[in-house]
Amino acid sequence: MSTRTSWADLAANSAAENAATGSSSANNGVGATSAPARSTYVPPHLRNRPAASDPPAPANTGPVTNDRSGEQEVNPFEDDDDTEPAFSEQENSGINFEAYDDIPVETSGENVPPPVNTFAEIDLGDALNQNIRRCKYVKPTPVQRNAIPISLAGRDLMACAQTGSGKTAAFCFPIISGIMTGQSVQKPPRGARTVYPLALILSPTRELSMQIHEEARKFSYQTGVRVVVAYGGAPISQQLRELERGVDILVATPGRLVDLLERARVSLQMIRYLALDEADRMLDMGFEPQIRKIVEQMDMPRPGARQTMLFSATFPKEIQRLASDFLSNYIFLAVGRVGSSTDLIVQRVEFVHESDKRSHLMDLLHAQRANGAQGKQALTLVFVETKKGADALEHWLCSNGFPATTIHGDRSQQERELALRSFKSGHTPILVATDVAARGLDIPHVSHVVNFDLPNDIDDYVHRIGRTGRAGKSGLATAFFNENNASMARALSELMQESNQEVPSWLSRFAARSFGGGRNRRSGGGGRFGGRDFRRDSSFSRGGGSDYYSGGNSSGGYGASSGGGYGASSGGGYGPGVTSAWD
Ligand SMILES: Nc1ncnc2c1ncn2[C@@H]1O[C@H](COP(=O)(O)OP(=O)(O)OP(=O)(O)O)[C@@H](O)[C@H]1O
């Protein structure tokens, strides 16, 4: 059953490839150094304007003055250049864009703006363009090519694109650019300490919010747009101080935001942009009430009066239906199959009895060590089902000579952050995690994801394995499967087939025996591309789908995608009850 040799080679290759590049870790927090001073509102596009005689800001100077409050803006690129000289050409322009070239793209909705091929084609403004260069983003990824023009046109968007394909920039760029060029509106009087962000980015975990904040700070460096993060488990006082210094874009987890809203320290009255990252997670049962409270029951402008962008790699149809409450005349964009994994990840499934899992993991790690890129740092992320299980496995690994750490919901925020830092730096190259680390985290050099315990939902599997094989790099994912996972067999084998993976015959037999859909919450229909915008469902259409849906298009190849005739009826204009060509 074991495929150790080829597995180890794969791990080694993936490790070598990933180790060839550097990582980045920016400071957390805005890190302003001088005392805050409340000042009158200056619209972002008028902030940080150098006087005509000033030379342009060099790429990597020290702190610059942000003239809104006299504070210092810390250079978020500093760490990249000081400690990680390889956060450079190789890291980002080495992205294997060919891997994305024939990726299918589908859009639906009215008057879909055409995609662009280069950043130069989009008017994002000089300062943002300069930051894109500093990030070494040479050209936009497919989701960026499609989503950015849609958002810049002011349209609401539900976007689904594979893990690691650059969705963060796809929603950050239009927001930053829109704030820079937008008209300033006088703030309504309210409690002196209330702040009025113009954009809100919500994400499901603290670590992901921190990461989005770091990214957004890089993209908005020297633009005058101020980004602040608020998440639970950290002292609120410090976050309040940051907010008081001014905020244009607020990145937050829902719980902490509700707290800030209830204390009237934040008002959503001025929100022009709302982005939900991992939107399907944000709208599933766990989060939906909080999201409804934030979006519908506070003072946020209604859909249509704000611009709303929903992003994820997975979008089950029932969640799409829920999400449509938050959107107005939106465009649905799918890059790759909804909920599919990227072909860049080699997926292995091994049959391992519950009692053999530890020794099997040990074998994998030994083989990885023996074959792996000696001296080069390859990180392994191991997913388990429970917090207790995570602690136990970490302890066992450490006592067997494998430096490991763990991240889960029972650890303090400080411990969680420490664990993540220790993993990223390679100090503990094995991270045992629960699903808290499954979504969104962009950790360079994760060459191997092990599903020690498989999740019960195929979408969770897609997100977990997506921690490797990011930004055009290859990765390896190994899953331990046994009778307890029988309900996943069908979904797993279908997903693997869709992503051109070898499906073991024993898994196909399990799949053939399993009842029901087996795709769990997946929104796709088999391996067919298209028909995933829930508005195209014939059952939905009969109930008045024409109110929602008109037009759309798709292509099997990126090059020929939406450009080939966007418009209300280019997809055929299905009327009520008419089955979509993709169904
Ligand atoms: N145009 C680009 N050129 C090169 N690298 C890019 C580009 N856009 C994004 N990246 C890099 O790709 C990596 C993945 O991006 P990001 O984290 O936004 O993916 P994602 O699609 O949000 O993934 P997930 O679904 O896991 O949240 C990041 O390291 C990012 O810096």
The ligand as an SDF file (V2000), in Angstrom:
LIG
                    3D

 31 33  0  0  0  0  0  0  0  0999 V2000
    0.0170   38.5460   -9.3440 N   0  0  0  0  0  0  0  0  0  0  0  0
    0.7720   37.8270   -8.5220 C   0  0  0  0  0  0  0  0  0  0  0  0
    2.0260   37.4910   -8.8660 N   0  0  0  0  0  0  0  0  0  0  0  0
    2.7830   36.7450   -8.0460 C   0  0  0  0  0  0  0  0  0  0  0  0
    2.4000   36.2830   -6.8470 N   0  0  0  0  0  0  0  0  0  0  0  0
    1.1590   36.5900   -6.4380 C   0  0  0  0  0  0  0  0  0  0  0  0
    0.2870   37.3800   -7.2490 C   0  0  0  0  0  0  0  0  0  0  0  0
   -0.8710   37.5260   -6.5830 N   0  0  0  0  0  0  0  0  0  0  0  0
   -0.7410   36.8760   -5.4080 C   0  0  0  0  0  0  0  0  0  0  0  0
    0.4810   36.3060   -5.3200 N   0  0  0  0  0  0  0  0  0  0  0  0
    1.0010   35.5090   -4.1880 C   0  0  0  0  0  0  0  0  0  0  0  0
    0.3090   34.2680   -4.2100 O   0  0  0  0  0  0  0  0  0  0  0  0
    0.1820   33.7630   -2.8870 C   0  0  0  0  0  0  0  0  0  0  0  0
   -1.2420   33.3000   -2.6430 C   0  0  0  0  0  0  0  0  0  0  0  0
   -2.1160   34.4080   -2.6390 O   0  0  0  0  0  0  0  0  0  0  0  0
   -3.3840   34.4720   -1.6940 P   0  0  0  0  0  0  0  0  0  0  0  0
   -2.9970   34.1620   -0.2780 O   0  0  0  0  0  0  0  0  0  0  0  0
   -4.0820   35.7360   -1.9600 O   0  0  0  0  0  0  0  0  0  0  0  0
   -4.2320   33.2260   -2.2440 O   0  0  0  0  0  0  0  0  0  0  0  0
   -5.7710   32.8810   -2.0560 P   0  0  0  0  0  0  0  0  0  0  0  0
   -6.3200   32.6710   -3.4160 O   0  0  0  0  0  0  0  0  0  0  0  0
   -6.4310   33.8980   -1.1870 O   0  0  0  0  0  0  0  0  0  0  0  0
   -5.6720   31.4780   -1.2970 O   0  0  0  0  0  0  0  0  0  0  0  0
   -6.6810   30.7960   -0.2500 P   0  0  0  0  0  0  0  0  0  0  0  0
   -7.8490   30.2860   -1.0460 O   0  0  0  0  0  0  0  0  0  0  0  0
   -5.8730   29.7020    0.3390 O   0  0  0  0  0  0  0  0  0  0  0  0
   -7.0790   31.8510    0.7260 O   0  0  0  0  0  0  0  0  0  0  0  0
    0.6290   34.8740   -1.9380 C   0  0  0  0  0  0  0  0  0  0  0  0
    1.9100   34.5600   -1.4690 O   0  0  0  0  0  0  0  0  0  0  0  0
    0.6630   36.0920   -2.8320 C   0  0  0  0  0  0  0  0  0  0  0  0
    1.6530   37.0200   -2.4290 O   0  0  0  0  0  0  0  0  0  0  0  0
  1  2  1  0
  2  3  1  0
  2  7  2  0
  3  4  2  0
  4  5  1  0
  5  6  2  0
  6  7  1  0
  6 10  1  0
  7  8  1  0
  8  9  2  0
  9 10  1  0
 10 11  1  0
 11 12  1  0
 11 30  1  0
 12 13  1  0
 13 14  1  0
 13 28  1  0
 14 15  1  0
 15 16  1  0
 16 17  2  0
 16 18  1  0
 16 19  1  0
 19 20  1  0
 20 21  2  0
 20 22  1  0
 20 23  1  0
 23 24  1  0
 24 25  2  0
 24 26  1  0
 24 27  1  0
 28 29  1  0
 28 30  1  0
 30 31  1  0
M  END
$$$$
